[in-house]
Amino acid sequence: MQPDVILFGPLDTIFGSEAPGGVLVIEYVLLVLVLANFGTRLLAHRRHEAQYEEGGAEAITRHPAHVAANVLLVVTAFFYMTIAHHGGMVMSVLVLGAVITDFFEFESRKVEARRDIPLERPKGAIVAVALVAMYAGYQALFWLIKDPWSAVV
């Protein structure tokens, strides 16, 4: 399925083309980026704990890999909206919600460090990214269960 309008030239052609399963390449890319975001979130949390142990609340900084993963996820979700409008809009809203939640979770870790209480895991951000992962998985992998699903529904 080629996009009707080509806004970004070769990027539209590459990411708007069909991959195995009849889905768009961009949907697989988004799924991989969401799963990578889980990994960078884990790295960031471990780094925050280490920074807190070494230097207290003022030593806690954002992890550059996690910031890059968030920015890449937002840009890719917006790009997806130019290729598949409905799926891209839903994905963009979910991704923005996850990034905003992540922003506030970071601030929560700073507050916990200032109050000298143990740093909690970023539960809200984990749930938000889990929702994004479920939708990305639905978009990219639904073809695996499409036939049995159609038989039931």
C-alpha positions in Angstrom: 0.0 0.0 0.0 1.7 3.1 -1.2 0.7 6.4 0.4 -1.5 8.6 -1.8 0.6 11.7 -1.2 4.4 11.6 -0.9 5.6 14.3 1.5 9.1 13.0 2.4 10.2 11.4 -0.9 12.2 8.3 -0.4 11.2 8.0 3.3 7.6 7.6 2.3 8.5 5.0 -0.3 10.6 3.0 2.1 8.5 3.2 5.2 5.2 3.2 3.4 5.9 0.0 1.5 4.5 -3.4 2.6 6.5 -5.7 4.8 5.8 -9.4 5.5 2.3 -9.8 6.7 1.0 -7.0 4.5 1.7 -4.3 7.0 3.7 -1.2 6.6 7.5 -1.2 7.3 6.9 1.8 9.6 4.7 -0.3 11.9 7.6 -2.7 12.5 9.9 0.2 13.0 7.6 1.6 15.6 7.3 -1.7 17.4 11.1 -2.0 17.6 11.4 1.6 18.8 8.9 1.0 21.6 10.7 -2.1 22.7 14.0 -0.2 22.7 12.3 2.5 24.8 11.7 -0.1 27.5 15.4 -0.9 27.4 16.5 2.7 27.7 13.9 3.3 30.5 15.6 0.4 32.4 19.0 1.9 31.8 17.9 5.4 32.9 16.3 4.1 36.1 19.5 2.2 37.0 21.5 5.3 36.3 19.2 7.4 38.5 19.6 5.0 41.4 23.4 5.0 41.0 23.5 8.8 40.7 21.3 9.2 43.8 23.6 6.9 45.8 26.7 8.8 44.7 25.6 12.4 44.8 22.1 12.8 46.1 19.2 14.5 44.4 21.2 17.1 42.5 23.3 14.4 40.8 20.3 12.9 39.0 20.2 13.7 35.3 18.2 12.5 32.3 19.8 9.6 30.5 20.8 10.7 27.0 19.9 7.4 25.4 16.4 7.5 26.8 15.9 11.1 25.7 17.0 10.1 22.2 14.7 7.1 22.3 11.8 9.3 23.3 12.5 11.9 20.6 12.9 9.3 17.9 9.7 7.6 19.0 7.7 10.9 18.8 9.2 11.9 15.4 8.5 8.4 14.0 4.9 8.4 15.4 4.3 11.8 13.7 5.8 10.5 10.5 3.5 7.4 10.7 0.6 9.9 10.8 1.6 11.2 7.4 1.5 7.6 5.9 -1.5 6.1 7.8 -3.7 8.8 9.2 -5.9 6.9 11.6 -3.2 4.5 13.0 -0.7 7.4 13.1 -3.1 9.6 15.1 -3.7 7.0 17.7 -0.1 6.1 17.9 1.0 9.7 18.2 -1.5 10.4 21.0 -0.3 7.3 22.9 3.4 8.2 22.4 2.9 11.8 23.5 1.1 10.5 26.6 4.0 8.2 27.4 6.6 10.9 26.9 4.7 13.4 29.1 4.3 10.7 31.7 8.0 10.0 31.5 8.7 13.7 32.0 6.7 13.7 35.3 8.2 10.4 36.4 11.7 11.9 36.2 10.6 14.8 38.3 9.1 12.4 40.8 12.4 10.7 41.1 14.0 14.0 41.9 11.4 14.7 44.6 12.0 11.3 46.1 15.7 11.9 46.1 15.3 15.3 47.8 13.1 13.7 50.5 15.6 10.9 51.0 13.2 8.1 50.3 14.0 5.1 48.1 13.6 5.8 44.4 10.6 3.9 43.0 10.3 2.5 39.6 8.7 4.7 37.0 5.4 2.8 37.2 3.2 5.4 35.4 5.6 5.6 32.5 6.0 1.8 32.3 2.2 1.5 32.0 2.0 4.3 29.4 4.7 2.6 27.3 3.0 -0.8 27.7 -0.1 0.7 26.2 2.0 2.0 23.3 3.6 -1.4 22.9 0.2 -3.1 22.8 -1.0 -0.8 20.1 2.2 -1.1 18.1 2.0 -4.8 18.5 -1.6 -4.8 17.3 -0.7 -2.7 14.3 2.4 -4.7 13.3 1.5 -8.3 14.3 -2.3 -8.6 13.9 -1.7 -10.5 10.7 -0.4 -13.5 12.7 -3.9 -14.0 14.2 -6.1 -12.5 11.5 -7.4 -15.7 10.1 -8.4 -17.3 13.5 -9.8 -14.0 14.6 -11.9 -13.6 11.5 -13.3 -17.1 12.1 -14.4 -16.2 15.6 -15.7 -12.7 15.0 
